[in-house]
Amino acid sequence: FKQTIEEDRNLNDVYERIFHMLADQFQIKRFSLYEVNHDMQSMKLIYANGLPDNESLWCNAEITEDSSACRACRTAHDINTEDEEVICTSFAGNRICNEQDLHLHHFCAPLMQGGRIGVVLQVIYADAEVEQIQKKLPYIRTYFSEASPVIESKRLTEVLHASTLKDPMTGLYNRRFLDQFKSRLIASAERSKKKIGLLMCDVDHFKDVNDSYGHKVGDTVLIATANILSKAVRLSDYVIRFGGEEFLVIITETEEEKTMEIAERMRRNLEESEFNSESTTFSKTISIGIAMFTNDSNVFDECVHLADTALYVAKDTGRNRVIRYKEGMLKEKE
């Protein structure tokens, strides 16, 4: 197994192989994998399998914002409800599956990398599966431990590579990131059967800022806009500087109503912000076009284009507004 994943192209391939190892080889129905970000003290969901519809995590969402809420991450110990029934208060499986009349157990294994927790694997199982899962766990733990140095190495390589995928001024991902990672986003959406919200955002009349106040103030506006957009989304979402004053926000595992709420919050927060240039105070607004992958198109790039079309309509109908793409807009734009 170790040699196989060493020869995988990248970290995403390794994670996919672990997914199939759990689902196909070990026949595990319910599991999660998280990456730990120690700088942000957060956890990023890589995937979660076997969840009921409209659920995205087997644990309380708090762990994605505060990694110390995860007992396995905090203690660096394996966590097993066979040792103690309510050993971790962040586990939400029994609440999630309450209507299914299931009583669930869980096993969480932290993976050490460079002296710190790098990844946490979670296996969830029902009463009827206790005996067979307990027999499988030592083998799963062995496979997982063998993967540790490979994951660490490939993760370091990706961190170094990521420096070329960031916009140096705003710290956001750039279009090169989107080109390289959209296949991973698409695969995740197909696996979870959840939608992706695409928000194409453009600062209104941005050229006037550079012309009136200078490029330094213009840069300040772009950095502030990037921060406002980033604060409005989860760690599992992506904010990309698409070019100039244009940003693409990718909302993962979402629905249309939630996506619209996030977009409106972004629009309102920028509108309420103030910027200073010497003795002058001014404000800016933003226009946002929205498309949903896969509701509007099964082709990701086409969905980005549809979000851009909706942005064009937002600009053309007065700016400072959120517009959802509707069928026929493309012809109107042309």
Backbone hydrogen bonds, N-H to C=O, Kabsch-Sander energy under -0.5 kcal/mol:
donor,donor_aa,acceptor,acceptor_aa,energy
5,I,1,F,-2.3
6,E,2,K,-2.0
7,E,3,Q,-1.2
8,D,5,I,-0.9
14,V,10,N,-1.5
15,Y,11,L,-2.6
16,E,12,N,-2.4
17,R,13,D,-2.1
18,I,14,V,-2.3
19,F,15,Y,-2.3
20,H,16,E,-2.3
21,M,17,R,-2.3
22,L,18,I,-2.4
23,A,19,F,-2.8
24,D,20,H,-2.6
25,Q,20,H,-1.3
26,F,21,M,-2.0
28,I,22,L,-2.9
30,R,124,I,-0.6
31,F,49,N,-1.1
32,S,122,Q,-2.5
33,L,47,Y,-2.2
34,Y,120,V,-2.3
35,E,44,K,-2.8
36,V,118,G,-2.5
37,N,42,S,-2.9
38,H,36,V,-0.7
41,Q,37,N,-0.9
42,S,37,N,-2.1
43,M,64,T,-0.7
44,K,35,E,-3.2
45,L,43,M,-0.5
46,I,33,L,-3.2
47,Y,33,L,-1.2
49,N,31,F,-3.5
55,E,52,P,-1.3
60,N,90,S,-2.8
63,I,60,N,-1.7
64,T,61,A,-1.6
65,E,61,A,-0.7
65,E,62,E,-0.9
66,D,62,E,-2.4
67,S,41,Q,-2.1
69,A,66,D,-2.0
70,C,67,S,-1.6
71,R,69,A,-0.7
74,R,70,C,-2.6
75,T,71,R,-2.5
76,A,72,A,-1.7
79,I,108,C,-2.7
81,T,106,H,-2.0
83,D,80,N,-1.9
84,E,80,N,-1.0
87,I,84,E,-0.8
87,I,85,E,-0.7
91,F,88,C,-1.1
92,A,58,W,-2.2
93,G,58,W,-0.6
96,I,92,A,-2.7
97,C,93,G,-2.4
98,N,95,R,-1.0
100,Q,97,C,-1.2
101,D,98,N,-1.3
102,L,97,C,-1.1
104,L,102,L,-0.6
105,H,125,Y,-3.4
107,F,123,V,-2.6
108,C,79,I,-2.8
109,A,121,L,-2.9
111,L,119,V,-3.2
112,M,110,P,-0.6
113,Q,116,R,-4.1
116,R,113,Q,-1.4
118,G,111,L,-3.3
119,V,111,L,-1.1
120,V,34,Y,-2.1
121,L,109,A,-2.4
122,Q,32,S,-2.7
123,V,107,F,-3.0
124,I,30,R,-2.3
125,Y,105,H,-2.1
127,D,103,H,-1.0
129,E,126,A,-1.6
130,V,127,D,-1.3
133,I,129,E,-2.7
134,Q,130,V,-2.6
135,K,131,E,-1.3
136,K,132,Q,-1.3
137,L,133,I,-2.2
139,Y,136,K,-0.6
140,I,136,K,-2.3
141,R,137,L,-2.9
142,T,138,P,-1.8
143,Y,139,Y,-2.4
144,F,140,I,-2.6
145,S,141,R,-2.4
146,E,142,T,-2.2
147,A,143,Y,-1.4
148,S,144,F,-0.7
148,S,145,S,-0.9
151,I,147,A,-2.9
152,E,148,S,-2.5
153,S,149,P,-2.2
154,K,150,V,-2.7
155,R,151,I,-2.5
156,L,152,E,-2.1
157,T,153,S,-2.1
158,E,154,K,-2.0
159,V,155,R,-2.2
160,L,156,L,-2.3
161,H,157,T,-2.3
162,A,158,E,-2.5
163,S,159,V,-0.8
163,S,160,L,-0.6
164,T,161,H,-1.8
165,L,162,A,-1.9
166,K,163,S,-0.5
167,D,172,L,-3.9
171,G,167,D,-2.5
173,Y,239,V,-1.3
174,N,165,L,-2.5
177,F,174,N,-0.6
178,L,174,N,-1.4
179,D,175,R,-2.3
180,Q,176,R,-1.8
181,F,177,F,-2.4
182,K,178,L,-1.6
184,R,181,F,-0.5
185,L,181,F,-1.7
186,I,182,K,-2.7
187,A,183,S,-2.4
188,S,184,R,-2.2
189,A,185,L,-2.2
190,E,186,I,-2.4
191,R,187,A,-2.1
192,S,188,S,-2.5
193,K,189,A,-1.4
194,K,189,A,-0.9
195,K,254,T,-0.9
196,I,293,F,-3.5
197,G,251,I,-2.8
198,L,291,A,-2.8
199,L,197,G,-0.5
199,L,249,V,-2.8
200,M,198,L,-0.6
200,M,289,G,-2.9
201,C,199,L,-0.7
201,C,247,F,-3.5
202,D,287,S,-2.3
203,V,245,E,-1.7
204,D,285,T,-2.3
206,F,203,V,-1.0
208,D,205,H,-0.8
209,V,205,H,-0.6
209,V,206,F,-1.2
210,N,206,F,-1.4
211,D,207,K,-2.4
212,S,208,D,-2.4
213,Y,209,V,-3.1
214,G,209,V,-0.8
214,G,210,N,-1.0
218,G,214,G,-1.8
219,D,215,H,-2.5
220,T,216,K,-1.7
221,V,217,V,-2.0
222,L,218,G,-2.1
223,I,219,D,-2.6
224,A,220,T,-2.3
225,T,221,V,-2.4
226,A,222,L,-2.5
227,N,223,I,-2.1
228,I,224,A,-2.3
229,L,225,T,-2.6
230,S,226,A,-2.2
231,K,227,N,-2.3
232,A,228,I,-0.9
232,A,229,L,-0.5
233,V,230,S,-1.1
237,D,234,R,-1.4
238,Y,250,I,-2.3
240,I,248,L,-3.0
241,R,173,Y,-2.9
242,F,240,I,-1.0
242,F,246,E,-1.4
243,G,246,E,-1.6
246,E,243,G,-2.5
247,F,201,C,-2.8
248,L,240,I,-2.8
249,V,199,L,-2.8
249,V,247,F,-0.5
250,I,238,Y,-3.4
251,I,197,G,-3.0
251,I,249,V,-0.6
252,T,250,I,-0.7
254,T,195,K,-2.2
259,T,255,E,-2.3
260,M,256,E,-2.4
261,E,257,E,-1.9
262,I,258,K,-2.2
263,A,259,T,-2.3
264,E,260,M,-2.4
265,R,261,E,-2.1
266,M,262,I,-2.1
267,R,263,A,-2.5
268,R,264,E,-2.6
269,N,265,R,-2.5
270,L,266,M,-2.1
271,E,267,R,-2.1
272,E,268,R,-1.8
273,S,270,L,-1.3
275,F,282,F,-3.3
277,S,280,T,-3.0
280,T,277,S,-2.6
282,F,275,F,-2.9
284,K,270,L,-0.6
287,S,202,D,-2.4
288,I,321,R,-2.5
289,G,200,M,-2.7
290,I,323,I,-2.4
291,A,198,L,-2.0
293,F,196,I,-3.0
293,F,291,A,-0.5
294,T,292,M,-0.6
296,D,292,M,-3.1
297,S,292,M,-0.7
300,F,298,N,-0.6
303,C,299,V,-1.9
304,V,300,F,-2.0
305,H,301,D,-2.0
306,L,302,E,-2.0
307,A,303,C,-2.2
308,D,304,V,-2.0
309,T,305,H,-1.9
310,A,306,L,-2.2
311,L,307,A,-2.0
312,Y,308,D,-2.2
313,V,309,T,-1.8
314,A,310,A,-2.2
315,K,311,L,-2.5
316,D,312,Y,-2.4
317,T,313,V,-1.5
318,G,315,K,-1.2
319,R,314,A,-2.5
323,I,288,I,-2.8
323,I,321,R,-0.5
325,Y,290,I,-3.1
329,M,326,K,-2.2
332,E,328,G,-1.7
333,K,329,M,-2.5
334,E,330,L,-1.9
